[in-house]
Amino acid sequence: MAIKSSGSLSFADIRNEFGGSTPASLGNYYRGGSLVPNGPTENNNIPTSGAIRFSDFYGASKVFNTTFTGNFIIMDLRVELVNRGWNQSSPVRAYFAPGTIVRSYSPDSAALDISGSFPNGIKVVIDGATIAGCGGFGGNGAGFDAYGNNRAGTAGGRGGPAIRCGTSVSIENLGWILGGGGGGGGGAATCVGVSVDKSNYTVYMSGGGGGGGMDWVQSSYGTSGTTPSSNGYRGGNGGYGNNANPGSGGQGGLYNNVRAGSGGSGGSWGAPGVDGGDPTGSSAVVPRTFAGAGGSAILGNNYITWISYGTRLGAIE
């Protein structure tokens, strides 16, 4: 709780906020010293040296209050706080203002990492802000090489986590904590024998690519499988995922009434994608692939004291 902003002040008011021994001296309470943190704007009137007065302490606070606005990519919160002037000792209140976005571009990295030492505690307030994990990439469709040999597709990628915690923290979520959507799987490939004018040959159809999972900017789509340049009918690529929709799966290659498997669509926030599809009108020659898992909203939930849950999409682990 901050010191009052008007009226008479005493050493007791200052000592109750910042600590310290008795008898007290104002010289022990310079900003940036061992007792008074340098970072909070409430403390800007307290000098770092020289003349110091009781009135310099109006509204001062031991808590390091800092506000985040704008857009951030893969934030290590402790590093960011130190860069903002935190003395690595004072209690911390990190406030993410409305409209602030913290996102990740990698499923291996959380958008917001809260770890390391906070000796006197930390509270995080997500007030109309969004913490969003990375969307998983779409899987590639199955197909054939130039000689008609089977070429396997690839599975959809998993979504990334929104928040990873490795230290005790209180979180008041009045916004959105979103695990990335999983990528869709690639479609199966097929081929059929054709006889025309006593000539026998094989027609190849490749599977469609999977769609990317939901991502704050854009997740990668899966490509269709390949086919021989002659007698080949390629499927379509999957679609990008973004913050409005997951990517759609590409259709499988089509010949007459036979279609290769379509790619699966990407997953919504924190949800798995859809597995790739099987052919229609024929059986799979090169199998479909599975979708990626949805990203976790929270990793390290055992470290968190929740003041308010808000919107959390994805596993809480």
N, C-alpha and C positions, 0 to 999 in steps of 0.2 A: 504494500500500500504506500502510495507516495506521500511525501510531506505536504502539509496544507499549503495553499497558494496565497494566503493572506493572513494578517494578524501577527501577533508576537510569536517569535520562535525562541526555543531554548536549546541548550545542549542535549537535553533529554529527547527532544523531537528528532534531532539529527542522529543521536546514538540509537534510538529505537528503530530508525530506518536502516542505518548503515552498520550498526554495531560499533565496536571499539571499546576501549577501556576508560576508566575514570581514575583521576580527574582528566577531563577531555580538553583538547586544544583544537581550534579550528584548523590549525596547521596539519592535523592528521587527516583532513578530509578534502585534500586537493583532488580534483577530477583526474582520473587516470592512475591514482595511487592504489593501494591495496584495499581500500574500503569503498571508494566511490568509482563506479564504472564510467568509462569514457564515452561509451556508445550512445546511451539514451539521449534523445534530444531534450528531454526534461532537465538534463544536467548541464546543458550548454552554458548556463550562467555561472557555473562554479569554475573558478580559475584553476589552472594547472600549477600555478606558482604565484608568488607575490601577494598583494593585498587580498584578503578574503573576509567576507562579511556574512552575518546571519541571513540577510536578505538574498544572498546569492543562492540560498537553498530552497526558496519557494518552489513547490511543485516537484522537487528532485525525487528520484526513485532509485532504489538499489537494483530493481529489476531492469535488465537490459531489454528494452522494448524496441523492436524493429519491424518495419512494414515492408512487405514485398508487393510490388506492382509490376505489371508488364508480363513478359514471356521469358521463361527459363528452360534450359535443356539439361537434364540429368544434374540435379542439384544435390551436392553434399552439404547438408544444412550446417554442420559444424564448421566446415571450411568457410562457408559463406558468412557465418556470424563473426568468425575471427577477422575476416577481411573487412567487415563493417565496424570493427573496433571493440568487439566483445573481449573482456579481459580473461576469459576462460575460467571464471570463478563465479560471477554473479548469476542469480537466477535469470532465466531467459523467457521472454514471451515473443514468439515469432508469429506475426499476423500476416496472413495472405489475403489481400484485399479483393473485393469483388472484381471479377473479370480477369484476374491473374491466372496465367496458364503455366504449369510446370509439366513438361512432357519428356518422353524418352524416345530415342530413335533406334534403340537396340533391345531385343527381348532379354538380353543378358544383364541389362542395367535398369534398376528401378528409376522412375522419374524423380522421386525424392528419397534420399537416403538419410536416416536419422540414426547416427551411431557415434561412438566415441564418448568421452567423458563430459558430463554436465554436473559438476559437483553439487550444485544447489538447485538442480531441477530445471526442467524445460516444459513449457506449454506451447502447443501449436494450435493456432486458430485458423481454420480454413473457412473464410466468410464469403461465400459466393464465388470462390475460386475453384479451379479444376486441376486435379493431379491425375495425369493420364499416362498409362503404360503404352508401350509400343505394340502396334498390331502385328500379328504373325503374317508371314508371306504365304502366298498361295502356292500349292504344289503343282509341279509340271505334269502334264498329261503323258500317258504311256504312248509308245509308237513303235516305229521300225526304222532301221538305218537304210542307207541307200541300196543295200543288197537284200532287204526284206528280213533281216535278223531282228529279233525282239529287242526293244529298248525300254527299260523300266522307267516309270514315272517317279516322281519324288513326292514325299508326304508334305502336307501343309505344316507350316511352322507354328510354334506355340506363341501365344501373346505374352507380352512382358508385364512385370508387376508395376503397380502404381507407387506404393510406398514399401520400403524395407526398413525395419527397425532393429537395432542391435543394442539399445539402451533404454532405460525407463523414460517414458514421456507421457504427458497428458495431451489428448487431442480432442478439440471441440470442432467437430465437422458440421459446418453449416453450408457445405458446398457439395462437390462431387469428387469421389475417389474411384477411378475407373481403371480396371485391368484391361490390357489390350485384348482385342478379339483374336481368336485362333484363325489361322489360314485354312482355306478349303483344300480338300484333297484333289489329286489329279484323276481324270477319267480313264477308264480302261480302253485299250485298243483292240481292234478286231480286223479280220480279213476274210474274204470270201473268194471261192473259185468261180470264175466266169468262163463260159464257153460261147464264143461268137464266131460264126462262119468256120466251124471246125477247129478254131484256135482256142486253146485253153491258157488262161493266165489268172493271176491273182490280183485282186483289188485290195488295197490297204487303207484303213481308216484309223486315224489317231485320236486319242482322247483329248478332251478339252482341259484347259488349265484351271486351277482353283482360284477363287477370289481371295483377295487380301482381307485380313481381319480389321475391325474398326480401329482407327488410329487418329490422333488429333490432326495430323497433317495428311499423310498418304502412305499406305502400306503397299508393298510390292505384290503384283499379281503373278500367277503361274502361267507359263507358256504352254501352248498345245504341244502334243507329241509330234515328232517328225515322221515323214513317210518317204518312200522312194519317189523320185521326181516324176516318174511315169506310173500311172495306175495308182496314184496316191491321192487321198482326200484328207486334208488336215482339219483338225478341230480348231476351235477359236481359243484365243487367250482369255484368261480370267480378267476380272476388273479390279481396279484399285479400291482399297478400303479408305474411308476418311472419317471425319467426326460426325457425319450425318448418317452414313450407311456403310455396311460391309460391302466388299466387292462381290459381284455376281460371278458364278462359274461360267466358263466358256463352253459352248456346245461341242459335242463330239462330231468328228467328220461324218459326212452323209454320202451314201451311194445307194441310189434307188430307195428301197425300203429298209435299209440297214444303216443304223447310226451307231458310231462308237460312243463310249460313255462320256457324259458331260462332267465337267469339273464341278466340285462342290462350292457353294458360296462360303464366304468368310463369316466369322462369328461376330455377333454384337459385342458390346463392351463386356469383358470378363467371361464371355461364353465361347465354347469350342466352335470351330468351323464345321462344315458338313463334309462327310466323306465323298470321295469321287464316285461317279456312277458307273454302272455296267452298261454294255451295249444293248440296243433293242433290235430285234430281228436276227440276232446272231449271238453266239457265246463269246466271252472274253478270251482273247488270245494272250494279251499282256495285261495283267490285273490292274485294277484301280488302286489308288493309295488312300491312306487315311488322313483325316483332318488333324490340325494342330489343336492343342488344348487352349482354353481361355487363360489369359493372364490373371494373376491374383491381384485383388485390390490391396491386400495387406500380407506381407511376410514379416513374421516376428510379432504376431498379435499378443503374445504373452508379455511383451514389454510395455504394452499400451494400457493406460487408464482412459477409458472413453467417457468424456463429458457429454458429448452428443454424437450420435452415429451418422447423421446426415444420409446422403446417398452413397452407397458402396456397392459397386458392381464387380463381381469376381470373388474368388475364394478368399476367406479370411483364415490365414494360416499362422 
